[in-house]
Amino acid sequence: GRAAGVALGAAAVLTALGVPLGLLWAAVAPDTPVVKTAEGAVYAQPQPEQPIAADGWFSLLGLGFGVLAALALWVLLRRRRGPVGLLAGAAGGLGAALVAWQVGRRVGLSAYERLLATAPDGQAFTKPADLRAGGLHRLFDLLPLPYGNLLLPAFGAAVTYTLLAGWSRWPSLRPEPEPDLSWAYAVPAGVGPQVSSGPADSPAPTAAPEPPAPGAAGSPRG
């Protein structure tokens, strides 16, 4: 139960971080120039690059967000490393992507809709950034499923967390105390050079007398 609570809490925090992620995406993604016509707004250029740039920025920011989220979970939840951190990163990355998409695409959307409704035909203005390579697809018209670059934050978090687990030096993935190897370097008593414990100024032992030189005179005979 506690592990599930930690996973849900971490996923909720990552999902909430989708708000600044969406604001950042809206700030860096370019708006697309359009022209008002009787049928609605059309692109001012035949093949504009701005929608592709908006998808590219969202992909890069989302992938980077997933990598940073996995690193944060690995460091902050070090005692919950394993499936809990992996699930929290994947679920939080997916939630953050959905929040970032909805927040980012709504920046300037009200002004665009107002111009679309009131501007005369032929007036040029800009359309805020939106995704074309990602979104929600309804499975059997019931369950909305994300696809495309909305999955990149969860993908980046899952891959990064898995790599960190694979490179971990601890089998349990959690920090463990280092083994005490001091006993392996201890020298047993009686092994190795011995140092005399006597006083430093004790006299040295007397040397043995030298043998007589060859040819020396023997003792006198009676």
C-alpha positions in Angstrom: 0.0 0.0 0.0 2.7 2.4 0.9 4.6 1.6 -2.4 1.4 2.3 -4.4 0.9 5.6 -2.6 4.4 6.7 -3.4 4.0 5.8 -7.0 0.7 7.7 -7.3 2.1 10.7 -5.5 5.2 10.9 -7.7 3.1 10.5 -10.8 0.8 13.3 -9.7 3.7 15.6 -9.1 5.1 14.9 -12.6 1.6 15.4 -14.1 1.4 18.8 -12.4 4.7 19.7 -13.9 3.1 19.5 -17.3 1.7 23.0 -16.8 5.1 24.8 -17.0 6.1 22.3 -19.7 3.1 23.4 -21.8 3.8 27.1 -21.2 7.4 26.6 -22.3 6.2 24.8 -25.5 3.8 27.6 -26.3 6.6 30.1 -25.8 9.1 28.4 -28.2 6.8 26.9 -30.8 6.0 29.4 -33.6 2.4 30.4 -34.5 1.2 29.6 -38.0 0.1 32.5 -40.3 -3.4 32.0 -41.7 -5.9 34.1 -43.8 -9.6 34.4 -43.1 -11.8 33.1 -45.9 -15.5 32.4 -46.3 -14.8 28.7 -45.5 -12.7 29.6 -42.5 -9.0 30.1 -41.9 -6.5 28.7 -44.4 -2.7 28.7 -44.4 -1.1 31.8 -45.7 1.5 29.7 -47.4 1.0 26.4 -49.3 3.3 24.3 -47.1 4.0 26.2 -43.9 6.9 25.0 -41.7 5.4 26.2 -38.4 3.2 23.2 -37.7 6.2 20.9 -38.2 8.3 23.1 -35.9 5.6 22.9 -33.2 5.6 19.1 -33.3 9.4 19.1 -33.2 9.6 21.4 -30.2 7.0 19.3 -28.3 8.9 16.1 -29.1 12.2 17.5 -27.9 10.8 19.1 -24.8 8.8 16.0 -23.9 11.7 13.6 -24.4 13.9 15.8 -22.2 11.2 16.0 -19.6 11.1 12.2 -19.4 14.8 11.9 -19.0 15.0 14.5 -16.2 11.9 12.9 -14.5 13.6 9.5 -14.4 16.8 11.0 -13.0 14.9 12.8 -10.3 12.9 9.7 -9.3 16.1 7.7 -9.2 17.8 10.1 -6.8 14.9 11.2 -4.7 13.2 7.8 -4.3 16.3 5.8 -3.8 14.7 3.5 -1.3 11.8 2.8 -3.7 13.9 2.0 -6.7 12.5 -0.7 -9.0 9.0 -1.2 -10.4 7.6 1.6 -8.3 9.9 4.3 -9.8 9.4 2.9 -13.3 5.7 3.0 -13.1 5.7 6.4 -11.6 7.9 7.8 -14.3 5.9 6.3 -17.2 2.5 7.3 -15.7 3.7 10.8 -14.8 5.3 11.3 -18.2 2.1 10.4 -19.9 0.1 12.7 -17.6 2.5 15.6 -18.1 2.3 15.2 -21.9 -1.5 15.4 -21.9 -1.5 18.4 -19.5 1.3 20.2 -21.5 -0.6 19.7 -24.8 -3.8 21.1 -23.5 -2.2 24.0 -21.7 0.1 25.0 -24.6 -2.5 24.8 -27.3 -4.9 27.1 -25.3 -2.4 29.9 -25.1 -3.8 32.5 -27.5 -6.6 30.2 -28.6 -9.4 32.6 -27.4 -7.9 35.5 -29.4 -7.6 33.3 -32.5 -11.2 32.1 -32.2 -12.4 35.7 -31.8 -10.6 36.8 -34.9 -11.9 33.8 -36.8 -15.4 34.8 -35.9 -15.2 38.5 -36.4 -12.4 39.3 -38.9 -13.4 40.1 -42.5 -12.4 37.8 -45.3 -8.8 38.3 -46.4 -7.5 39.4 -43.0 -4.3 37.7 -42.0 -3.5 36.6 -38.4 -1.8 33.7 -36.7 -3.0 30.4 -35.3 -1.5 29.1 -32.0 0.7 26.0 -31.9 -1.0 22.6 -31.9 0.0 19.0 -32.5 -0.4 17.2 -35.8 1.8 14.2 -35.0 0.0 13.3 -31.7 -3.3 13.4 -30.0 -6.0 11.1 -28.7 -7.5 8.3 -30.6 -10.8 6.7 -29.4 -10.7 3.0 -29.2 -14.1 1.7 -30.3 -15.4 5.3 -29.9 -15.2 4.8 -26.1 -11.7 4.9 -24.6 -9.4 7.7 -25.7 -5.8 6.5 -26.2 -2.8 8.9 -26.7 -0.6 8.3 -29.7 2.3 10.0 -31.5 4.6 12.4 -29.7 2.4 12.4 -26.7 4.1 9.2 -25.7 7.6 10.5 -25.8 7.8 11.8 -22.2 6.7 8.4 -20.9 9.1 6.6 -23.3 12.1 8.8 -22.2 11.3 8.2 -18.6 11.0 4.4 -19.0 14.2 4.0 -21.0 16.3 6.2 -18.8 15.1 4.5 -15.6 15.8 1.1 -17.1 19.3 2.1 -18.1 20.0 3.4 -14.6 18.8 0.2 -13.1 21.0 -1.8 -15.5 24.1 0.2 -14.6 23.4 0.0 -10.8 26.2 -1.7 -8.8 23.7 -2.9 -6.2 21.6 -5.9 -6.9 18.6 -4.5 -5.0 19.1 -1.1 -6.8 19.1 0.5 -3.3 22.3 1.9 -1.6 23.8 -0.8 0.6 26.6 -0.5 3.2 30.0 -1.4 2.0 31.4 -4.6 3.5 34.1 -4.3 6.2 37.3 -5.8 4.7 39.7 -4.6 7.4 40.0 -8.2 8.7 41.5 -9.3 5.4 44.5 -6.9 5.9 45.1 -7.6 9.6 48.5 -9.3 10.4 48.1 -12.3 12.9 50.2 -12.2 16.0 53.6 -13.9 15.6 53.7 -13.4 11.9 56.1 -10.9 10.3 59.1 -9.0 11.7 59.2 -8.8 15.5 60.4 -5.7 17.3 62.2 -6.0 20.6 60.3 -4.4 23.5 63.4 -4.0 25.7 64.9 -0.7 26.7 66.6 1.3 24.0 69.9 1.7 25.9 70.5 -2.0 26.8 74.1 -3.0 26.1 74.9 -5.1 23.0 75.9 -8.7 23.7 79.7 -9.4 24.1 81.4 -10.8 21.0 83.0 -14.3 21.2 86.8 -14.4 21.6 88.7 -14.8 18.3 90.6 -18.1 17.8 94.5 -18.0 18.0 96.3 -17.1 14.9 98.1 -20.0 13.0 101.7 -20.6 14.1 101.3 -19.1 17.5 103.6 -20.6 20.2 102.1 -23.5 22.2 102.3 -23.9 26.0 105.8 -24.9 27.3 106.5 -28.5 28.0 107.9 -29.8 31.2 
